[in-house]
Amino acid sequence: MRPILSGPLLLLLLGSCSQPVEPAPNVLLVVVDTLRQDHLGTYGYEGNPTSPFLDSLASESVVVEGLTASSSWTLPSMATLFTGLEPAAHGVMRMKGEGFALPEVETLASRFRDAGYATGCVMANFLMTRRRGGGFDRGFSWWDDSVVNLPDPHRGSSAAAVVASAEKWLEAQGTEGPWFLVLHFFDPHASYEDHGDLDFGNPSYEGWVKGGLSVGEVRNQVAASTAEDLLELSALYDEEIRAVDQALGEFMGRVRGREDWGRTLVAITADHGEELGERGWVGHTRTLHAEQVDLPLMVRLPGGERGGTRARARLPESGLHFTLLDLCGIPLSSGSASSFASFLMGDGAPSSPVFFEVDFQPVLKAGADKNVRKRGVIEKNFKLVQDLATGETHLFDLGEDPRENTNLAGSTERAGIQARLEDLMAGNPWWAVK
């Protein structure tokens, strides 16, 4: 497949015919673990100032509304991003044992490596460390997960450590050849730490919420929580986002100072979101609601091409894998999921349905209440979710009810739409225990 880049962007990267051909674009892929799209200023958040740097970067980027995670927790979602496969194909849906490791397929890093890129990653999520053997490091010539070496990987803030490690690697890269660098921040995953220099909380608050509580401790309290409690919890979560925003802003200052900045592509996204008590739960894996699977995506094309534009379409997370390759002119394999690079460049929006699922079994028996099997599909403005454990079905009109509060399943007026979505789900391949 020919490179999708054309017109001004291709000229920017290649220069005139009388000049030496520039190397391919560098790619910086940033994944912020557990980041809710709706807690970023550029997506309309009016609460705390969580993302001043990201909001400023949005003016130089194509901001996508509609990217959808393949699942509501890290391992299946990141397996999709790294392989371009949906859970039924990559098979990752377990914390350990069968269904934990990536299959023997090409990864995003191996595709960039084989195209002549230097490949590096700073991984702050303890589920994907090299020693766990899941294969998420495949294709990276440099991989650093040392920031996870903590007595409790859920505690503290590792954003500054991620940036410090990445800066060292980037300083060692020349400006002649291209590089592909992944930064996976763990903040704002629980526990939610209290960043005293930010202080988004209410100074007069005297309830149970405080920084550093384990997610189990929070869940024990959330059922009896007041609106003030949940607001304080959200404030701590927001401080964690701001800590990443600050660290990333400092790192991007270094990237902008490089001679190869003019041909550097930056993509910023998340693996899933977080529930903050709105539905009686805190954390993720339990649902497929918008706060769990609607992902932010900002793509700063080299030179800021199409900066400040917004692209609205329902897109599968697997497509981001192929889009990054496509934007860099790396051929896509036949039969692969569709790239949406042309959409980012201003072409028409894709209109295919998007599927997502969660089949979560906790490692500890004490977490039996986290067992869940749900599947979902979105087509146009309608979303259907089936709970395989309870048999419940939920249908939402996202145009009228974007927060997914009103279940329309079983209504006469929406019977045709529900039947259509049920048919789509029946024909889709889903993850299954092998």
N, C-alpha and C positions, 0 to 999 in steps of 0.2 A: 504494500500500500504506500502511495506517495505521502510525503509529509503533509499534514493538514495546513501548516503555516503557509500563508500566501500574502500577496500584496505588501502593505507597509511593514508588517511584522517580519516577513521573510527577508525583505530588503534590509531591515534593521540588523538582522542576524548575519546575513551573508555579505553585506556591503556591495559596492559596485563591482562590475566585471573586471576592472583594472586593478582591484585590490585583492590581496590574498584572502582566501575563503576563511571565515571565522569558524572556530570549533562549534559543536552543537551546544544548545543551551545547557547551563547548569540547572539543577533542580534541587530546591530545598522543600522537603515535605515535612510539615509540622502537624503532629497529631496530639491534641490536648485531651487526655483521658477524662471521661465523665463530664464533658463540657456541654451544657445546654445551649442550644442555639438561641433560645429566647431570653438568655441572660447576657447578651451582648448588645451594646449600643447600636451597632449597625443593623441589627435585626429588630430594633424598636424597643429595647429594654429601657424603662424609665425609672428603674430602681437605683441601685448604687452605681457609681462610675467604675464599672468593672474592666472596661476595655478601651481606654483612650488611645493606646498605640494601635490596636487592631482597627478601631474606628477610623483612625487616620490612614491606615494602610488600605482601607476599603475604598478610599477616594482614588487609589491607583490600581484597583483590582476589579475583576469581574466578581460580583457577589452573587452567589447562587442561592436561590430559595427553592428547596424541594429535594435536596439530596437525602436519601433514606438509607439508614443502616440496615445491613442484612440481618442483624440481631441486636438485642438490647444488652449485650455484655461483651467484654473485650475479646476473648479468644475467637469466637466465630466471626466477629466483625473484622478483626485485624487479619484473620486468615483470608477473608474475602478481599480486603484491600491489597494484601501482599500477593495473592494468587490470581485475582480476577474471577474467581469461581464463587458460586453460591454455596451455602452450607451443604446442600445435597451432594455437591460434587467434591468439595474439599474435605468434608467429613468431620470438621472440628466443631465439637459442641460439648466437650467434657473437660473438667478441671484436671483430670489425670487418667491414665490408662487408655483403653480404646476410645477413640474420638478426641484425643488430645493433640496429636502431632500432625503437622502438615504432611500431605502426601508427597511423593517424589515427583513434583512438577516444577516447572520454571516459576520463579518468583519475580516480583518487580525488581528487586535488587540484582538478580542474576541476569535479567534482560538488559538492564543498564550496564552491568559489568561486561557482558558479552558485546555490547555496542561501544566499548572503549572507555567507559566511565570509571573513575575512582568512586568507590561506594563506601559510605560510612553510616553508622547509626549510633545514637545515644538512646538507650532503652531504660526507662525509669519504672516500667511496670514489672513487678516481680513474677508474674505469670509467664513472661516471655524471655526470661534470662536464658543464657546459653546452657547453663548447667542443668536446666530442666529438660533440655533435649527436645523441644517441640519443633525445631527446624526453622524458627522465625528469623534466625541469623543467616539463613542460606543466601548466598550471593553477595554478602557484605564482606569486603576485604578488611574492613575495620569495624569492630563492634564493641561498644563499651556499655556494660550494664552494672558497673561498679557502684553507681549511685543507689543501687538497691541493697547494698551491703549494710543493712541497718538491723538492730535488734528487733524492731517492729517496722516492716516496710510500709505500713499504713500511716505511721506517725511522722510528723515533721514535714518540711517543705523541701523538695529536691530541685525546684526550678532553677535556682542559681547554679547548682552543681551540673545540671544538664548543659547549661549554656557554657560554663567554664570548660567542660570536656569538649564540646563542639568547637569552641574557639581554637583550642590546641590543634585539633585535627585539621580545621580549615586553614590555619596558618601554615601547615605543612603541605598544602596543595598549591601547586603552581597555577598560573593563570592561562597556560597554553591549552591544556586539555580540559574536558568537561568533568564535573563531579555531580554525584547524587548523594544527598545527605538527608537522613531522617532523624528528626528530633521527636521523641515520644515523651511528653511531659506527663507525670503521674498526678500532680495537682490538677484539678480540684477534687480528686477522688477522696472519699472518707478515709481517715477521719478529717473533719474540717478544722483546720488550725486557726487560732486567733493570731492574726498579724497586727500586732499592736500599733505599728506605724500607719495603719490604714483606718482602723476603728470605724467600720461601717455600722456597728451595732448601736443600739440605744443605750446611752450612758446611764440611764436610770433603770434599766432592766434588772430584775432581781429573781428571775425564774431559773429553771433547771439547766438551760442551755449554756454550755461553755465550750471553749475550744479544746480539741483533743479527745473528745469522747469517742469511744469505739462505736461503730455503726450498730452493734448489738445494744449498747447502752441507750443510744438514741431511739431505737425501735421500741424499747421497753417503755419509753415515755410518750411516744408520739400519739398514741390513741387518746390520751387524756390531755393533749397539748392545747393551749389556747392559740388564738391568732397571733398574739404577741410572741409566744414561744416560736412559732413557725417562722415569723418574720426575723427573729434573732438567728435562727438556724440558717435561713437563707442569706443573712448578712455574712455569716462565717463562710459559707460556700462562695459568696461573691468576693470575699477577701482573697480566697484561694485563686480565683480567676484572675484577680488584679495582680497577684504575685507572679503568675505566669506571664501576663501581659507586660509587666515591667521587665522581667528577665528577657523575654523575647524581643522587646523593643531595644534593649541594650545590645543583644546579639545582632539584630538587624542593622544596627549602626555600624558594626564591624563589617558585615556583608556589603553594605552600601559603599564602604570605603575601599573595596577591592577593585582592581582594574577590570575584573571580569563581571562586575555588577550589571553592566549593560546587556549581558546575555544570560542573566539569571532569572529563572522562573521560580516563583514562590507559591506553594499551595498550602493552605491552613484549613484543617478540618478536625473532627473528633471521631472517636470510636463508637460512642453512644452518649446518652444524656443521663439524667438523674431525677428521681422523684424526691421531692422535698416536703412530704407530708400532705400534699394536696389531696391524695386519694387514700390516706391512712397508712402510708408506708414511706420509708426512707431508703434510698439506694436505687439499685437497678436489677434487672433480670425478671422482675415480676410481671411486667406489662409490656405492651407494644404501643402504648400511647405516644402522642407527639413529643412529650418531654423526654422520652426514651430513645426514639428512633429518628427524629428530625435532626439532621446534622447541619452544622454550619459549613460553608465552603467558600473560601476566598481564594481566587487565583490571580496573582499578579503576574501578568505576562511580561516578557522582557521589554524594557522600555516603557512600561506602564500602558501598553496598548489596550485600548478599550477601558481604561481605568474609570471607575466611578459608575459603570453600568451595572444593572441588575438583570440576572437571567432567571426567569421563573419557569420551572417545569419539574415534574416528579421524575427523579432520576435514581437509578440503583447505585449503591455504593460500589458494586463490581465495575461499573462503568468508569469510575475514577482511575482505576488501575490502567485501563486501556487509553484513557484520555491523556494521562501523563506521557505514556509511550508515544502516542500519536502526535502530541504537540512537539515532541523532540524528533519526529521523523523516523522512529524505530518501527519497523514493519510489524503489523499485528497478524497473529496466526489466524488461519481460516477457521470459521466457526466460533470465533471468540465473541464475547459480549460486545455490544456496541460502544464505541468511543463517543463521547459527546463534545469532542474538541470543536467541531464545526459550530455547535450550538454556542459555545463560549465565544466564538469568533463572530457571532451575530446571525447565524442561520436559524431556521425555524426550530421550534421546540420539539423534542421527541414526545411521542404520545403512547408508548407502550405501558402496560400495567407494571407495577413494582411490587415484589413479594418480599416478605421478611418473616422471621420466626424466632422463637426461643424454646429450647427444650433443656431446661436447667435442672441438674441434680447436684445439690450441695455435697461437699466432701464429708462434712461432719453430720452425724445423725441428729445432733441438736438443731440443725438447720432444716429439718424436714418441712417446715412451713414455707420454704423457698422452692420446693418442687413445683415446676410449672411447665406446661406444654401448650403453646399458643402459636397460631399462624395467622398471617394477615396479608391483605392485598389492598393496594390503592389504584384506582383507575379514575382519571379525571378528578372530580371533586369528592369522590365517595371512597370510604375506607371500611373494609369488613375485617373483623377479627373473630376467630373461632378459638374457644378454649377447649382443647381436646380432653382435658381432665374432668371438666364439669359439664361439657356439652353446651355451654352458653355461647351465644352469638351476639356480636355488637356491630351495628352499622352506624356510621357517622357521615353527615353531610359536612365536609370540611369547609365549604364555602360559607355556610350559615353558622357552623359550630366548630371553629378551628381548634378550640380547647377540648373537644371531644367529651362533652358533658351529657349529651342527650342521645340515648340509644334508640335508633329508629328501626331496629330489627323487628320483623313481624308486622310492621305497619302496612296497611293496604296500599297506601300511596307510593311506597318505595319497594313493593314486592318485585317488580320487574328488575330493578337495579340490584336488589339483593340476590335474585336468582342468577343474574349475569355474573356477579362477583363470586358466588358460590361455584359456578361452572368453571371460572378461571382458576379458583383454588383447587378444584378437583383434578384439573389437568396439569397442575404444576408439580414438578418433582420436589420433594421435601426431604430434609435430613431424617435419617432413620438409624437406629442401632444396627450395627452390622454383626 
